[in-house]
Every structure is written in structure tokens, then in C-alpha cells.
Amino acid sequence: MNLASSFGLSTKPNLSHFHLLLKHYAESKNPRRVLLIFRDLLEYNEKPNESTFALLVKGCSSFSSSFGLNSAEANQIHTHLIKSGTVQFTHLSTALLDFYMKLGCFVAAQYLFDDMRARDVVSWNALICGFSRNGYCFDALYLFLQMLREGFSPSPTTLVSLVPSCGRPELIFQGKSIHGFGIKTGHDLNSQVKNALTSMYAKCADLEAAECLFLEIVDKSVVSWNTMIGAFGQNGLFDEAMLVFKQMREENVEASPVTMVCLLSANAYPDSTHCYAIKTGLINDLSVITSLVCEYARRGNSNPAEQLYISFPQKNLVALTAIIQSHAEKGNMFSAVECFAGIQQSDMKPDAVTMVSILRGITDPAHFGVGLVFHGYGFKTGLSDKNLVANALISMYLRFDHIEAAFSVFYETHEKPLISWNSLISGCVQGGRSSDAFQLFHQMKLFGHDPDAITIASLLSGCGQLGYLQFGERLHNYVLRNNLAVENFVGTALIDMYTKCGRIERTEKVFKSIKEPCLATWNAMISGYSLYGLEHKALSCFSEMQEQVPNPDQITFLGVLAACTHAGLVQEGRKYFETMRKEFKMVPTLQHYACMVGLLGRAGLFEEALMLIRDMEMEPDFAVWGALLNACCIHQEVKLGEYLAKKLFLLDHRSGGFYLLMSNLYAAKGWWNEVAKVREMMREAGGDGCSAAVTKVKCSSASTTDSGDANSVLFTMIELNDSQRFS
């Protein structure tokens, strides 16, 4: 069937018929069909005019990326405009300019703009909006200044296009300047300009200014309400966002799909939002469905997320990726992989975010094989070349101490941004290979990358591990020279480094230079004082911390209990341990119990220590029993010490720690025969810890006098029945 018969015509269609078709497909937002109609028009030897090209460019610029249009097709249209001479019309050049910007062809758009004989405000707006929308903030601001220099008067649309470029804290001054310009020209009275300014101030965390502008809007549309709900939500003020929504409903303003998305981003309960969306009919919108699925999944509610996703006929990669991430975070890799297979069965193409969602969830060694399979998939599809996926693979390999594999992925990646260097440097430090981290740092400098706060913090941690005080001081000087904020993790890393390198006075100096220490910084300072035996300073620091950071965590109490243990402050240790459990509702970890057992044992309160172990909510580990055995050495409690040695032997017979403690206990009693037997047991057990302990035992064995006890209780007690805990 030819085109004429499809129109129901006996003769060939004329230009007006083509215009009707172009208009129809432009309105239905099908640019691919618009192009086909234009090609048919040329085949029928119809000569396109200004109106034809206006319909063509308008139709192609609508949702162009969704239908696979590319720069080559835009260049062909541009060529036709030049050949026909219609490129001289400003409105056509502006429409083509907008098309180029939507395709991301910024150079072509700039050339077209520079060649335009007559520009108007709309032309400037198209270019400014394109740069701003694509994140080229400084280019958009420069164009605005150039527009003013050439004598053009910006319109409200200009400001609406430009203001989003300033939605970053570092550009708040420029945003305020544009606001001032809007006040001067009267454009600030426009509700769209006010909405844009409100959003800009919210993104810069200036909520006072955002709320002031919002209140100035006389006729608040749903866009205005959505902007304010989003402003509170993105700044973590969820209750305020819900209050604004309630006021919006009291004003009888109907919610839109964007309202639902803003509410969900403001941490609204997905159940209630879901019900409201069903009640108002907004549940049929794809963006609402996607946001609900993502919020259910983010909260770990995988079942309702999957049910909602299945119930909607139109499938969506973003929603399914959120479900995959939810399963992966819970360690349910079977379901995550099953959902991933569903993506491929639905003819959707997994992207880098989908891959990363799975790779980040591989934390169990049993799932490491899944990670290897997905590495192979990424290599086959080319996704492993993406920086996001490469970094996730590096992190996965480092998580399981496969450092050589991480290095391999890193060196095979074509582009190595700073985040990739940081991932590998941090992984080396955490894996105990700080020397490799320093070598990587020097390579990173050769590649032209300057370290950021994350790089500095990782390297400082490595300095603490190796005791590289001089290099740590150089890093500190770099921070000061480059005005990097010595707050949060950088300050904490400096405190930790100076503490481990034996410079407590520098630790205090760094701590005092931090205006508002975070909880991690307080914890580092308390632990530092504890490590140096400055228990009173540690406890004083804890009291001071509670005035500024009222909610300590488990690490805080670990430092406090360690201080009490070092100083033998039994009463204070009991008090803080109970405060931790009762006042702050924290469940003590094995480390906390080890501190308390060590504190009570050193004070000779063995019965209380054993009662504490008996009442533990978990099985005691090597550290807990070892703390009590160490106390037995101090007080020469041989019988209990031998029992504890049995417990430790059953937990890890190759560790040299308990052998060393038992030899010290026998030596303190003068039982040198038993010391010799313990040494022999260490030789038979082998292991790195044992070989080090043998050396220490040799040094402590100054005599081999027989104690008179021919039988070693240590060998006998290993054969004893241990069906229940010692009490």
C-alpha cells in the first residue's frame, strides 16, 4: 500500500497532507515517525517550506533520546535547512539549536548559535537552558553575562533556565546575584521564577530563604507546593515536608505525580502514600509506581515492591534495579540473580547501576563465586569498563583480600578517575598493605591527580599502621596548605595517626582545632587517651562529648571501658556498662564483655567475672576467656587459669597467646617443669603465633627447677568433660 492510498486519495498527497501528518506525529511525540514522513515527502518530490521544517524540528526534538535519534540525523536536518535557505529564520535555527542540546551535541549547538545572523532572547534561552540542564553550570552563567553585555533583556524564562545552575553550595553567591537581578527587573514576581529560586536555595541548604520565597507566592500552584515539599525532604526535614503536604491539601490543591515522588523522597511511609495514590488515581503513573517500588525496596520490603512491580504492565529498569539492590543488601543473592535474569528476559538491558547493586551485596564469602560470574558478564558486555562497575569490582575483591585481582581490574580500566585510585588505596590500607597504598599514591600523583579528603584519610590510616610519623606530618601540612576542612573523617584520621605514632600532644592540638567534632572524632580522642593510660582525660572527654553529641555509640563505650580497665576503675566501669545497656539500650559486643571481664579479673573479682560470662547473650570468644586468663596470671590463680587454658585450646589451639599466658602463670608460681611442657606443646602446635610465643617463654625461663608436681594439669584438663559453662 502506497502513501496516497493510505490517505484515501486517488492522487498523490500534497504538501498540506504531509503537514497534517507531521503535526499528528509531532503531537504524539513520535520523532522516528516524523522523520519517515519527511523522507516520504522528499520521495514525492514535494518541496518543503518554512512550515515543513518547523514541524520537522519540533517533532524530532520531542523525546528524541527515547526513540534513538542521534546527532547524524540532526546534522541531516541542519543540511536541509541550509540548502533550502530556511536556516536564516531565527525561530528555525533556535528550534534546531534546542534539538542539538537535547541530543547532547553542545559543540554543534554552539557553532550554530555563533553563526546565527539574528539572535533573540529565545535563542539565548535555548542555549542557556541546554547547558544548565546538562550540568554545565559555568557555561550557562557565562552565556548569561554575555547576553547582558550584548544588550539583551532577559525574560523570566531566562532566569528559570539559569537558576538551577546555581543549585550547589559553592555557587550560592551567583544564585543570590541572579535573585537580586530578578528583584531589580521585577521578574522575581513571576511564580515560575520564585519556584526556581526556592528550589535553588533548598539545594544550597538555605531553607530560611526558600521558605520566605514560598510564602511570598500569592497564587501557589501544585508546582510551588511540590518545590517546598522537595526542599524539606532533600534536607532531611521529613516532618516539615509532611506538614507542607497537609497544608496543600487544606488549600484544596490537587496532588500530582510529582507530589507523590517528592513525598516518597521525603521518607514518607510507602504504605500510606500507596493508599493515597490509589485513592486519587495517581497509581497509574509510571513515575509514581517506580518511586513506590524503590521506597519499598529501600526499606527492605522486597515482597510488596515485587508485587507492585509485577502488577504494573509497563516494566522499568530503575524499579527492578531497586528490587535487586534490596535482595542483595539482605544477602539473598539467589533472588537478586533471579531478578537480574528477569531483566534479560524482558529485553531490557542491564546498566552499570544494576551491576553495582549486585556486586555491593556480595559480602559473604559463600557468594564470591557469584561475583566472579558477574565480573565475566561485565567483561563480555563491556560494563566492566564503566568506572562505576570497575570500582565496585575493586571493592568486592578487596573485601575478600584478593588484592592482586583488584589491582588487575584497576590497571585494565582505561580511565582512572580519582575515585578509582581512592578505592584501591583504601582497600590496600584496610587489607594491611599500607606500603602498596603509598606506592599507589605516588603513581596517582604522576597521573596528575591531586589527593582529596578521602585519599588523605586513607593514607593517614596507613601511616598509623606503619608508624610513618614523618609522612603523616607531611600529609597534615598538605591539608593545612590547601585549606582542606579538618573536620569529620580527616580530623579523625589525623587524631588516630598521631595517637598510634606516639604524639598525644599533637593529637590534642588537632582535636582542639576542630570546631564541631563529630561522634567518630570524639571516639578517636577517647580511645587515644585510653591507649595512653590517661583514663581521667578519657572519662572527662566522654562527659564533655555528651554535652555536644548526646548519643554515643558502641565504639564510644568501648573506649570508656578500656580506660576504666587500664586504671582499674571497677565502680566506674560497672556504671558505664549499665548505662550503655539500660539508658542507651545497646547490646554489648564481645569486645565490651572482654573489657569488663578484664576489669573485674584484674581487681580479683573472679566470681563476678564468671557470673558476667555466664549471663552473656552470646558465646564468649577467645578475647573474653583470654582477658580472664590474663587476670589469673596477675593473681596467680592456677586452677582457674588451667581451666581457661582448656577453653582457649578448644577455641584455637594454634594461637600462641594462651600458651604464653599459661607459661607466665606457671613461672610466677615457680613451676618451671610446667613451663617447659607448655613450651613443648607450642612447638607441636606450630603456627606463627606459637613460634613468637616460644621465644618469649624461653626468655622467661631463667631456671628449670622441678616444682615437684610430676603431672601437668594442663594436659589432664583438656580431657575433662565440658558439657556446660563453668560456674
Secondary structure, DSSP 8 states (H G I E B T S, - for coil): --HHHHTT-SS---HHHHHHHHHHHHHTT-HHHHHHHHHHHHHTT----HHHHHHHHHHHTSSGGGGT--HHHHHHHHHHHHHHTGGGSHHHHHHHHHHHHHHT-HHHHHHHHHH-SS--HHHHHHHHHHHHHTT-HHHHHHHHHHHHHTT----HHHHHHHGGGG-SGGGHHHHHHHHHHHHHHTGGGSHHHHHHHHHHHHHTT-HHHHHHHHHH-SS--HHHHHHHHHHHHHTT-HHHHHHHHHHHHHTT----HHHHHHHHHTT--HHHHHHHHHHHTGGGSHHHHHHHHHHHHHTT-HHHHHHHHHHSSS--HHHHHHHHHHHHHTT-HHHHHHHHHHHHHTT----HHHHHHHHTT--SGGGHHHHHHHHHHHHHHTGGGSHHHHHHHHHHHHHTT-HHHHHHHHHH-S---HHHHHHHHHHHHHTT-HHHHHHHHHHHHHTT----HHHHHHHHHHHHHHT-HHHHHHHHHHHHHTT----HHHHHHHHHHHHHTT-HHHHHHHHHH-SS--HHHHHHHHHHHHHTT-HHHHHHHHHHHHHH-----HHHHHHHHHHHHHHT-HHHHHHHHHIIIIIS-----HHHHHHHHHHHHHTT-HHHHHHHHHT-SS---HHHHHHHHHHHHHHT-HHHHHHHHHHHHHH-TT-HHHHHHHHHHHHHHT-HHHHHHHHHHHHHH-SHHHHHHHHHHHHH-------S--S-HHHHHTTS--SS---
